[in-house]
Amino acid sequence: MENLLLESHKKVVMNEPALAPPLGVTSNFVDPYTLKPVLIITTAVYIILTTFGIGARLAVRIRTNESMLLEDCQYSISS
């Protein structure tokens, strides 16, 4: 089965928005708004907090001479 769109139509479809933006909003395809920096910072903070939490749990287990249980190993591996 052949392509449904001709090459000239493909260029038009791929380079224009599907719909017009809402009133009062302008399209910005060159430098769009992104939440990437917020996502990176949030992820880094939670990785650090998780590492400290698991480290504290393991330190208490080792210091109190309790045996390492299967759940302790699962916590260490999963993070």
Legacy VTK file of the C-alpha trace (Angstrom):
# vtk DataFile Version 3.0
C-alpha trace
ASCII
DATASET POLYDATA
POINTS 79 float
0.000 0.000 0.000
1.359 3.364 -0.959
1.863 6.298 1.373
-1.353 8.174 1.988
0.337 11.573 1.892
2.397 12.956 -0.925
5.858 14.234 -0.120
4.754 17.854 -0.438
1.916 17.261 2.029
4.261 15.491 4.451
6.481 18.580 4.642
3.496 20.809 5.409
2.085 18.432 8.039
5.421 17.879 9.770
6.369 21.566 9.978
3.140 23.122 11.199
1.132 22.681 14.388
-1.932 20.456 14.283
-4.206 23.145 15.746
-4.043 26.845 16.323
-2.995 27.813 19.864
-5.633 29.077 22.320
-6.437 32.771 22.444
-3.725 34.767 24.148
-1.067 32.074 23.659
1.678 32.216 21.055
3.434 29.124 19.734
7.106 28.844 20.599
8.784 25.956 18.805
12.301 27.394 19.011
12.672 27.669 22.799
9.648 26.029 24.453
8.927 26.128 28.185
10.259 23.063 29.988
10.283 21.613 33.491
13.519 19.694 32.897
15.648 21.635 35.450
12.997 21.133 38.144
12.828 17.422 37.340
16.612 17.024 37.545
16.849 18.847 40.884
13.931 16.919 42.395
15.357 13.585 41.271
18.805 14.435 42.657
17.363 15.446 46.033
15.353 12.232 46.347
18.304 10.052 45.328
20.441 11.699 48.011
17.714 11.324 50.666
17.175 7.683 49.738
20.895 6.956 49.904
21.173 8.519 53.364
18.081 6.682 54.583
19.278 3.284 53.452
22.778 4.009 54.722
21.370 4.917 58.145
19.269 1.747 58.234
22.245 -0.439 57.372
24.502 1.399 59.844
22.012 0.799 62.661
21.718 -2.875 61.693
25.482 -3.304 61.707
25.982 -1.327 64.927
23.333 -3.259 66.850
24.771 -6.549 65.572
21.438 -7.688 64.239
21.480 -10.162 61.434
20.912 -8.900 57.937
17.513 -9.990 56.750
16.308 -10.514 53.225
14.487 -7.166 53.319
17.727 -5.339 54.125
19.346 -6.791 51.051
16.302 -5.903 48.979
16.421 -2.289 50.196
20.101 -2.028 49.302
19.720 -3.563 45.851
16.515 -1.752 44.889
17.952 1.683 45.475
LINES 1 80
79 0 1 2 3 4 5 6 7 8 9 10 11 12 13 14 15 16 17 18 19 20 21 22 23 24 25 26 27 28 29 30 31 32 33 34 35 36 37 38 39 40 41 42 43 44 45 46 47 48 49 50 51 52 53 54 55 56 57 58 59 60 61 62 63 64 65 66 67 68 69 70 71 72 73 74 75 76 77 78
